[in-house]
């Protein structure tokens, strides 16, 4: 049988929530506003599938480039390439660093 190569393949450990993190997401997380130029950490919330970035970007730091509807365009540097990915605010956190 062929191996699965789906969008969430090999994410069992990566996209697992701890027992106390389970449940509904807080409103402050959903209503968080970001301005272009703000730095954010991409932290995927596995319970919300809409606007979820690919697992290779989990934990990466990027800069907000633009707002597109409810989502944000985040510019992420990976190696020598700069990628622009579209992510919903549920999967973003402000960068403290």
Residue, then its C-alpha position, 0 to 999 in steps of 0.5 A: x500500500x502507498x504511503x500517505x502524503x497528505x497535508x497533515x501527514x506525520x503530525x501526530x506528535x507535532x499537532x497534539x494538545x496537552x490535556x489542559x489546553x483542550x477545549x474552546x479557544x479564548x476570544x482574546x486569541x481570535x480578536x488579536x489584531x496585528x499590524x503590517x511589520x509586526x513579528x509573529x510566531x506561527x503556532x498551529x492550533x490543531x483544533x481549527x483546520x481553517x487557515x492552518x499553515x503547513x506543518x513545516x512553518x510550525x514554530x517559525x517567526x515571521x513578519x506580517x506583510x498584509x491583511x487579507x480578509x480575516x487572515x494575514x499574509x506572513x512573510x517567513x524566511x526559510x533558508x535563503x528563500x522568503x515565503x509568503x503564507x496566508x494564516x488565520x489569527x488562531x495560528x499566530x502569537x505575538x513574538x516576544x523577543 
